[in-house]
Amino acid sequence: MKKRRKLKKQVWVLLVVVLFLAIGGYAGKKIYDEAQYKKTNEYKLLQIGYSLEEIEKLEKTLDEKTFNNLLGQEKNEFLLKVIDEKYYIKDNLDRYLAFYTEHSDYNSTRIVSLVNTNNDYQYYDHDIDSNVKDDNLIIVNKFYHLSSDYAPDDLVDVSNQYYYGDGHKIRKVAYEAFKDMWSEANKEGIYLIINSSYRDFNEQKEVYDDYKDANGTTYADSIAARPGYSEHQTGLSLDIFSKDALNGDAFKVSKAYTWLVNNAHKYGFIERYKEDTVELTGFAPESWHWRYVGVDAATYIHDNNITFDEYYAYFIAK
């Protein structure tokens, strides 16, 4: 009987020891796990003020180096906003952040638009060869240029039914689209008429130099492209007026202009330089300057109210 009681006592002692060991092991593991967790980036970012959802988004969006650079800094609210932007381009992140340090009064949408269109650089200093293989989506602006000897190989003569002044040429694909657009506008009593079309490098040089000689470089750059940097050299741009509105002031308030704003995208044309896009394009508004980019691109640009420069950066260049 005494042996049985002694055995029971020993069992209870053993159970108590095992229990204490288990509790101690659990507590020790918990302490160890907590110590290890405090070494993680997640914990460190939580202490800075990021939420778990924000941390997950940052991990998915940023490369390892950029992500690690967040540690030890204050919470970057601008970074969170910029990676949520519709036209955010991962490769441009460093440029977004650098540009924001100089323009902290700009919101994230404006920063992304300006950087994507290379407007964190000086005009004509950041020089890129236009990719002629982009066909009707080729971009030419104050950062992208064509060589002095570039000329499209499918230029066609424009019928004098559609222009006034001297003869005109344009790429065949744009000409066919223009004729379709002209016919539809004409059904509504609108007679579209071409004032300017394809210009080669030397013709553009004459145009630019005339403005420069008369009013200086700053004025010339605001109203005309330098030779090699003009869309007219692509053979895809037209200056369009109407028979009853043959100058810019009249055309801007004309029925023809309103019709083009509402319908040109259906035929692949976009208004290239608008009132509210000077900051992005670098050119003063030109209600008469219409560029052929194809129906799909033109419709997207029209429906989303962006410039071709923004479209190109996000959908073509990246």
C-alpha positions, 0 to 999 in steps of 0.5 A: 500500500505504501509502495503504491502511494509512493509510486503515485506520488512519483508519477504526480511529481513527474507529471508536474515536472513535465508540465513545467517543462512544457510550459517553460518550453512554450514560453521560451519558444514564444519569447524566442519567436517574438525576438525573431519577429522583431527582427523582421521587416514587417515588424519594423514597418509596423512600428513606423506606422505602416499597416499589414495591408500596406506592407503586403502591397509594398512587398509586392510592388517594390524591389528588395533594395527599395523595400529595405530602404524604408526601414528606419525612415518615417512612413512615406505617404507619397510612396503609398499613393504613387504605387497606387496610381493607374499609370505607375511604372515600376522602373520610374519609381526612383524618378518619381521620388526624386521629382517629388523632393523638388515638387512636394506640392504636386500630387502623386497623379501629377508626378506620375504623369510628368515623369512618365512623359520625361518632364523631369528632364529638360526639353531636348536635353534628354534625347531619345531616338524615335522607334520607327518600328512603332508604326502609327504609334511612333512618338515624336516630341521634345524628347523623341526625335527622328533622323534628318533623312527619315521619311515614311515609305508609304506617303500618298498625295492628298486630293485637292478636294481635301486641302487648300494651299499647296499640295499635301502628302500623308501616310496612306493609313492616315489618309484613308482614315481621314477620308472616312472621317471627312465623309461622315463630317460632311453628312452633317454639313461640316467641310473639313479641310487640310492646311498642313500635312507631311513636312520633311526635316528641312521644311520643318527647319524653315518653319522653326527658324522663321519663328526663331528669327522673328521672336527668339528661341523661347517663343519658337519652342513654345509654338513649333517643334525643332527639326527632327522633333516634329510629328509632321515628319511622321506623315501621321499628323494633319492641321485641320480646319473647315471651310468656314473657319480657316484660322485658329481662333475661328476654328476653336469655337467652330462646329467642325472642332466640336465635331472632331472632339466628339468623333475623331477618335472613331477614325483613329485621330486625337487632338494632340495639343490641348488647353490643359496638356501644355505641361505634358506636351510642351506645346501651346494648344493647337485645336487644329493639330490632329494625329493619327494613332489608330482607332484602338489607341485613339479611343483609349486616349479619348475615353481616359482623357490622357495625352499620347505621350502618357499612353506611349509611356505606359503601353508602348515604351515600358 
